[in-house]
Every structure is written in C-alpha cells, then in structure tokens.
Amino acid sequence: MKTITQVIDRYHMIEPGEKVIVGFSGGPDSVVLLHFLYRFGADVLAVHINHLLRGEESMRDEQFVKEFCAAYAIPLKVHRVDVAAISKEKKIGLEQAGREVRYRIFAQEAHKIHAKIATAHTLSDQAETILYRLARGSGMRGLCGIPPVRMMEDGGMIIRPLLETSREQIERYCKEHKLPFVIDSSNLEEVYARNIIRRRVIPALEQVNDATQLHLAAAAQSFVVDEDYLSEQAKSAYAQCRQQDGLSVDRLLLLHPAIQIRVKGLFLEQNGIAPDRKILERLTQLAERLNRTEPDKRYGSISLPEGKECLLRGGKLLIVGKSAVGMFPGELKLTGNDAYKMPSGKKWSFFISLTKPTQNVHKNFYYFCLDYDKIKGVINCRGRMPGDSLKITPRNITKTVKKWMNEENVPLQIRQNLFVLTDEEGVLMVEGLGVAMRVAASDQTKHFLIIKCVDDAE
C-alpha cells in the first residue's frame, strides 16, 4: 500500500532486512501491519499477548495468530497475562493495565534481539485519540496525538507505519490479499470511552465533513510543530527562572502565558511530578500570591503527588518532600504563649514579651530571643531546605545551614527533624544552632520574641 510505504520513508522507520517486533492481536489492523512488513522484507517477529479477559474468545484469537504465522512461516511468541489481576492489584483500569503489559513485553522481546517495535495504530486511532484527549481537557501536547515514531526510555524505538491509513483502507487491503482476521467483541461494546467515540462521535462528525479523520490528523501535525517551538522557548525561559533550588516567581510572571504554563510544567517534571491541568492551575494560584499587597499573603503551599509539597517562600517556588514540612507547624500566628511539639521530640513555646529576658539567652540552645520588630512578614516554621543560610550571632559570617551543622557536628540522622524559622527575607533561626544576626535582640529592642524549649531543656 502506497500510504504505508510513504510513512515508512518519511519517518525513516525501517529498512528491508531490519528486525522488527510486531504487536499481533489478530485483528484486521495488526494482520495488515504484519503482512505488509513481511512483504516489505523486514525481519519480523510477531508477539501476541493473551490478556485472558474474554474466555473462549481470547483462546480463539491465540489459536488464530498461531495458524496465521505458521501459514507464512513468521516466527511468533505468545504471552498469557492475567490483566484483570494486575488491574485489581495496581488499582488501575483494564485498558491501562493491558497497555502497560503490552508495552512492557514488547520492550522485553525487542531488547533480546535488538529490534524496533511496530504497533498497528491507524488514522482512525489517531482521530479517536485526539477527540478522547480533547474531551478530557488535554492541552496542546496531548492534542499532538499519537507520534509516528517514539523513542523509549531504554533506547528502543516504537514505529507506527499505519498511522495515516484509514480503517476503510485496512478493510480493502484485507479483501485484496484475502487475509483472514478476528474481531475483538469488546470493541463493539459501548462501555469504553474510545468505543463510544469510534461508533458514535466520529460517524456524526463525518456527516458534517467526510474528511474529519484526515483533518484531525492534520491538526495534530500542526500542533506538533507549534508545541516543538514553544517547548524550546520554555526550556530557555526555565533556565532563566531557575534560582538555586527553586523558581523565581517575579521572572515567571513576566513570561507570556503560553511559555509560563510550560515553564511550570518543566519545574514539576524536574521534581518528579507529572503535570496535569489541576496541578498547574493550583501552582498558578500559588505563584500569583506574590502579587498580593498584604505581606502576610505572599506565602503559601500546595500539596503535590508523590508525597511532595510546593512552597512559595521568599519570592520563589520550592518543591520539597512532605517529610521536610508536614511535621512542622508552618505559619506561626503567635496568638499567645503558643507551644508546638517538634519532630526533634522537643516542645517549644513562642511568645512576644515587652520585657528583656533575665535568664541566659541561647544557653544550651534551649532559650532564644529575637527582635520581633525586625522580622519581615509572617514567621514560618519548617524543616531545613537546600540553600538555607544565615549569619549567626555572635559570629560575623554567613554560611549555609548545612555548613553550620557540619561545623557544629550535628548528627546527620537528626538534621531533618530540626525546625527552621523564616520570614520573607530568609532564615531567622535554626533549632540547635542559633539566631540570625539581623534579628538578634539588642538594648534598643522593644518587642522580644521569646523561643523556649519547655519540656527537655535546662
């Protein structure tokens, strides 16, 4: 078929004689793909995965692929996998579980013989995918559809030679070459979203324009070009917004919205978080708090997947593990003699006093005194984060908290449990280390912030 050859040539998919794993279900699409690549001269290995979901019908499909491959002397490997059990164990849908199983096995088989992987996605699959993702609220990246060629994490390659071939062309090819095939009865059931799109939505759109599938695929190709350019611009902008361990919100908010949303996505991905629309919206709301006129509103945090949290601190977005923040009080309101049990196991009280303390301040690091009027904005109590630094009184030198802890021989196993007090300018004090010089109390202090260990001290 001319269309298939053109796609193979345009994307430099394979050469005659090259090894290719073909996902072979026995349906018309996979039959055409295997037959075409066999005639094309590729060194093909068919791989059939029996999902054990349709009883006798699944066994019928397995027997069919064995007979088909035997007729053409095509090598075949069959895998039986209880997809329903995997779906239940991993608490994911059957479709997702089946897809994960297929690509895992394809990758394993391809790796053994250093082959590419060919799947039988067609023009119709492309159209269905675009409509499905549009209905689910995907952005431009999702609307790029199914790529004709995709590199895998292990260095392997997935190719899709039928991606511009319509279902009508598939049926015509089968008829012309007298190719048998089997039909998966689950594809006829309107219980899956894709089946509804295939059986109802696309036919309705084709009544408006019979070239709907071609136009959807063309739109996807246009999105690919636009997304490629915007992604490159976003990578450059991301590098400019990076500040040590975080992201500069001032620089971020100056960006065009199309670039800004992609920079946020990169920020999440770099921290092991898959960006989705809801997370990006919440991240945007968090960043925009920096524009609040009230100083105490320029802070905040949002929970993220993977046990992480994004903080807005000091004009930066920071992503940390919840273990570093979740056990700490967070913002301190200082409504009275407030006391908090810290992860270190000690209980600390925080209160404001008009009188200068008479006991030995900083004695044994269980009693601290700060000039409350020198503190900027709200006081936040959290765990240590990368880049934290301060100039400790009475030493006249600025170092990172990590270096201070190294010098004071603070045991590694307790460091993550020590609380850090911050304001909008940075670190105020660190449990077990001391107070920043910029907020240290003096003879001119009018309001004293007293921080005292109340249950395991003196």
Secondary structure, 3 states (H helix, E strand, C coil): CHHHHHHHHHCCCCCCCCEEEEECCCCHHHHHHHHHHHHHCCEEEEEEEECCCCCHHHHHHHHHHHHHHHHHCCCEEEEECCHHHHHHHHCCCHHHHHHHHHHHHHHHHHHHHCCEEECCCCHHHHHHHHHHHHHCCCCHHHHCCCCCEEECCCCCEEECCCCCCCHHHHHHHHHHCCCCCCCCHHHHCCCCHHHHHHHHHHHHHHHHCCCHHHHHHHHHHHHHHHHHHHHHHHHHHHHHHEECCEEEHHHHHCCCHHHHHHHHHHHHHHCCCCCCHHHHHHHHHHHHHHHCCCHHHCCEEEEECCCEEEEEECCEEEEEEHHHCCCCCEEECCCCCEEEECCCCCEEEEEEECCCCCCCCCHHHCEEEEEHHHCCCCEEEEECCCCCEEEECCCCCEEEHHHHHHHCCCCHHHHCCCEEEEECCEEEEECCCEEEHHHECCCCCCCEEEEEECCCCC
